Amino acid sequence: MDELWRRFGGLSLVHGAVPPVLTAGVVVGLLALVTLRRSRRWYLRSVPLAVLAALLLLAVGELGLAVLKPFPDRLPWIVPGWVGAALLGLCLAVAGWRRQRTRRRVLAALALLLVLAGSANAVNRVYAPFPTVAAALQLPPHDMVPSSSVLTAPGLGAAAAAVPAPESRPLAARWQPPAGMPRTGAVTEVTIPGVRSGFTTRPAWLYVPPAYLTAQRPLLPVLVLLSGQPGSPRDWVDAGGVTKVMNAFAAAHSGLAPVVVMPDALGAETANPLCMDSRLGAADTYLSVDVPAFIGSRLQVDPDRAHWSVGGFSYGGTCALQLAVAHPDLFPTFLDISGQQRPTLGNPARTVAKAFGGDQAALDAVDPLHELAGRRLPGTRALLTVGAHDARFQAQAATVRTALTAAGADVTSAEVPGGHSWTVASAALAQALPTIAQRTGLTG
């Protein structure tokens, strides 16, 4: 039974047979909702009114997004298209609910369920935040372990590790995997409190490679990964495939890979604190002070900050850029996947008003492009990756590359197949990992 449940949870929602079946379910569901009642009044009055109501609801939703701007970038047209299909199904079900027999109400409910499920997954396929059934249901990952098996007592950190501090040679040249080392790494969920920042966050996630799960732990480098917006720390586990990417790297390097820390850079699913200290919260202090303090105190990792790196996708990519520019000694290596050229709430006026009460100079002081104009970063290694079909973010990546190069940073730009999605993020991480490992002392 456990194996059957695991196979069900592993079903892909973005590839294979499930997506077209769910899409067909939308068509079947809508046809059923239209034809469950067959009176002249139903076809000439109720159905057109249901269509009109769905269009009005969709228009109200679009207007709300335009005014409130919960997301800094516009949604692609396909998203409101599928939302409109779901709204149409809902309006048809409501319009045909009265004076229906129980059997037909049950059929209508099932048809609506098909429409909602298929439409939701069609939206899911745009960004792929839930690539499997297990991710959509937020089931515990199969490789999840108790946090007690990963964390040390407060204050011990690297001091409790059995392997001495790094030498000039890369770790891979000095490491001998012990007998009984696990073949794969593990993930766990932890709380990283905002001690200094007061920033309220959701639980963070950690990935530790096989070498970390041994009694003779080496002091591994650290990679901090940040999610997009909307999003959560678990997105890198579910959608970004961090476990698969890191396990593959570890399998080729005697169980060695970076320890990956995935903190909450948002505070809530749709929040946008701009990854800076402002009226929206002390996100920068949380990520540059509280998170490193937790890592150093509770994880047995390489304490040398030259061997730490930061990366992220979309909002997380912008955040990685901000952290690397503002704190080059903390994160001298960073991976920006499809990030924006600067933090934004949708437009400059709204951003400066919400974050700094209209103080443009305060925003400019923490805007990475403004910072780069007056700063040299000769020790920074920047990896900029974007989807080959993501024209909007390709242009912004080019702007960031120019600014970083002018500041003396070592910059590499790359493209991977796809658009603005977690599929791109996963591929970009796998592509960048060898460079990150070399920069952080793991490999030669």
N, C-alpha and C positions, 0 to 999 in steps of 0.2 A: 504493500500500500504506500509506503514512504517513497519508493522508487517511482510509482505511478504519479504521485503528487508532485515529485520533483520534475518529472517530464512535463506534466501539465504546466507547472510554474515556468518551465523553460521555453514554452511556446513563444515564438517571435510574433510581436504585434506590428512589426515594420517590414518584415520580409516573409517570403514563403506563402503558404496557402491561407493563413488566417486573415490578412488584410483584405484580399478580394472577396472572401466569404462575408466579412463584416460589411464591406461596401455593397455587396449584393443585398444584404439584409436591409440596408437603407431603402433601396428601391422596392423590395418586396413589402417592407413595412409601410411605406407611403401608399403604395397601391392598395394594400389591405385597408388602410384607414380611409381611403377615398371610396372604396367599393363596399364597405361593410353596410352602408345605408345606400339605397338605390332609388329614392324618391326624386321626383322632379324638383321639389323644393330644395332638397339636399344639394343637388348638382348645380342648380341655378343661383342659389342664394348662400347656403352654408359654406360650401367649398370656396367660392370666391371671397367670402368674408374671412375665412380662415387664412387664406393666402395673404389678404390685405393685413390682417392682424399680425401675421408673422413678419411681413415687411416692415410694419410700423415698429414692432418690438426690436427688430434688427437695427432700424434707423436710430431708435432711442439708445440702444447699446453703443452704436458707433459714435453718436453724439457724446455720450458719457465718456467714452475713451478719449475723444478729442478734447474734452474739457478737463477731465481729471488727470489724464496722461499717466496712468499707472505704469506704463511701459514707455521708455524713452523713444523707441522706434515704432514705426507703423507696422501693423500686422500685414502679412502678404494677403492678397485678395482671396486666396483659397480658404483662409481661416473663417472670415465672415460668411463665405459661401456655405461651408459645412455647418456653421452655427445656424444659418438660415434654414437649412434642411431640418435640423433638430427642432427649431422653433415651429416650422410648418407641421411637423409630426405632432408636436404638443398641441398646437391650435386645432388641428383636425380631430385629435382625440377628445379635447374638451368640447368642441362643437357637436360631436356625435355621441356624447356621453348620456345626455338626458333621453329618457324614454327608450332606453335600450334594455334588452333582456340580459340576464347575468352572463350567459354564454358569449354574447357579442361583446360585452364589456371586458371579459377575460381576453378574448381575441384582440380587442383594441389595445389593451394593456400590453400584451405580448408584442403586438406590432410596434407600439411606441417604444418598447424596450429595444427592439431591433434597430429602430431609427436612431435612438440616442446612443446606443453602443457603437454602431457603425460610424456615426458622425463624430463622436468623441475620438475614436481611433484614427479617423482621417485627419483630424487636427493634430493628434499625437504624432502622426507620421511626418508632419512638417518639421518639427524640431527633434523628434524621437526622444523625449524625456523618459518615456516608459517603454523600453524596447521589448519587454517580455511580460507575460501574465503576472509573474512573481513581483516584478517592479510595479506594475499597475496596482496590485493588491497590497503593496508594501509589506510583503512577507519577509521574514528575517533571511538574510543571505545564508546560503548553505555553508559557507566557510566562516561564519561569524563565531567569535570566541568571547568568553567573558573578559571584560576590561581588566580584571585583576590579573590575568595571565600576561598582560602587555605592560601595564603601568607598574612603576616602582613606588615605594613609600614616598610621600612628599619630601622634597629636598635631596633625594639621593641622585636621581637622574644618571648622568654619565659616570658618576663616581662609582656606581655599583656594577659597572660592566667588567667582565673578566678580561677582555682584551685591552692591552695598553693603548695609550693615545697614538694617533696616526703618525707614521714616519713619512719620509719624503717619497717612498714608493707608494703607488696606488694600493688600495686595500686588497683588490683582487689578486695582486702579486704576493701578498702575505697571508692570505686566508686559506685555511684548509678545513673544508666542511667536516664536522664530526660525524661519527656513525650515528644513525638514527635520526638525522635531521629530516624534518618533514619535506615532502616533495613540493608543496605549495605554501604560500603565505596565508594570512588570515586578516579579517577585518573585525573591528569592534566599534562600539559607540561609547563616547565619553563626554563628560561635561567640562568645558573650558570656561571658567567664570571670568567675567569682566572686572577683575579686582581693581585695576587702576582706572579703567575707562568708564565703568558703570554701564557698559553696553549690554543690553539684554539680548541673549542669543538662544538659539535652539541647540540641541546636542550636536557635537562634532563627530566625525568618523575618522578612523585610523586604518591604514593598511600597513602591515609589517610583513617583510619577506621571510622565507624559510630560515635564513641565517639568524634572524632575530628570535626565532622560536627555539633556539638551542640554549643550553646552559652556558656555553662559551660565546656569548653575544659579541660580535664585533661592533665597533662604534661606526654606525652607518650614517651617511649623509641624510639630510632632511629635504623633502619637497613639500611645500605648502600648496594645495590646490584649492581654487575658489570657483564656485558655481556661477551660473548665469542668473539673470533676473527676469521673470520670477524664477524661484528655485529654492533649493535646500542643499545642505552639505552632502546628503546622501545621493544627490544627482550624479556625482562622480562615480559612485559605486554602481548605481542602477543603469544610468544612461551613458556615462563616460567609459565604462568597462575598465576601470582602473585596476581591478584585481587581475583580469585577463592579461592586460598589458604588462603589469609588473611581474606576474608569475612567469610570463614568457621570457622576460628579460632575466629574471632570476634563474630560470632553468638553463640559460646559456652562460651564466656567470657563477656557477657553484653555489646557488642559493642567495646570492647578493643582489640587492636592489635598494633604492632609497626607501626610508620610512616616509610614508605619505600621510600628511596631516590635512584634513579637510574641515576647516572651521566654518562657522556661519558668518559670512560677511554682510548679511542682509538684516537679520533680526526677525524677519517674517517673510512669508512666501512672496508677497508683492511689494515689500518695502524697498526703498532705494535711498540708502544713506550716503550714496556717492563715494563710498570708501575713503572718507575724509572726516576730520573733526569739524562739525558744524552744528547748526541748530537741529539737524536731523539725527544727531548722535555722534559719539566719539568712535567711529568705525576705525579710523587710522590708529588711534591709541590701542584699541582692542587687538588689531592684527599685528602691530609692530611692537607692542609691549606685553600685553596679557598672554597672547598665544605663544610667543617665544619663551616667556617665563614658564609657562606650563610645560612646554617641550623640554626645556632644560632641567626642570624639576622632576618631571614624572616619566620621562622616556630616556632609555639608555642609548643615546645617539652621539654622533660626533659634535662636540661643543664648538668646534671652529666654524664661525659664521661664514667663512669663505667657502664652506662646503654645504651651505644652505641655498635653496632656490625657491622661487615662487612662480606659480603659473595659474592660468584660469581661462575660462571660455566666456566670450561675450562680455557681460558685466564683469565677470571674473578676470577676463583678459585685460580690461581697462584697469581694474583694481591692481593686477600684477604690475602693470606699467607704473601706476601711481606709487606703489610701495617701493619698487626698484629705483625710481627716480628720487623719491623722498628719503629712502633709507638704503643707499648703495652698500653700506658696510654690513647690513643685515641680509640683504638679498642681492648679491653681486651677479647672480644669474637669474634670468626670468624668461618665462614662456607666455607670450600673449597670443591667444587663439581667438581670432575674429573679434577682437576688442575694438572699442571706439577710440577715437583720437583724444578724447577728453571726457570726463564725467559730465553727465547731462540729465536733466529731468524732462527733456523734450525740446527745449529751446533756451537760449542764453538768458533771456529776461526772467523766465520762470525759475531757472536754476539759481541765479544769484538772489532772487527775492526769497525763495523758500529756504535756501541753505544759509544765507548770510544777511538777510534783511535788506538787500539792495546794495551791500558793500562790495562793489566790483573788485576793489583792490584785495580784499580778503579772499575772494575766489581765485583771483589770478595768482596769489601766493602759493596755492596748492594745486593749481592746474598744471599737469605735467609738461605741456607744451611751453607754457610760460616759464616754468622752472628750468627746462632744458635750454632755453634761450640764454640763460645766465649761468650755466653750470657745466662743468667738465666731468665726464664719467669714463675715464680711460680704463678703469678696471671692470666695467660692466659688460656682460655678455647677454645680448638680447636675441631671442628667437621669436620671430613674428611669423605666424602661420594663419592662412585664411583659406576658405573654400574656393575652388576654382570657379564656381558659379555664384559667388557672393560679391557682386560688383560693388555694392555700397560699402562693404567693409574692406574690400581690396583698396579702394581709394583712401580710406582712412589709415590703413596699414602703411601705405606709401608715405603719407604725411608724417606718421610716427617714425618711420625709418629715416626720413630726411633729418628730422630733429635729433634723433639719437646719434646718427652718424656725425652731424655737425658738433655734437657734444663730446665726440671722441669714443663713443661706445663701439664695441665690436658687434655688428648686426648681421644676422642671417635671415633672409626672407624665404618663405616656402609656400607652396600651394598643395592642397590635397583635394581629391575629387569630392564634389558635393557643394551644398549651399551653406546656409547658416543653421547648422544642426549639430546635435551631439555625436552623430556619426563622424563628422569632421573633427570634432574635439578629440574623440578616441584615437582616430588615425594620426592626428597631429601630435598627441602625447607619445604614441609609439615611435613616431618619426624623430621626435626631439630627444627621447630618452637616452640614446647613446652619447649625445653631446652633453647633456646634463650630467650623466654619470662620469664622463671624463673631466668636466669642469669641477665637479664636487669631490674629486679624489677617489672615486670608486674604481675606475678603470684607467688604464694608461692611454 
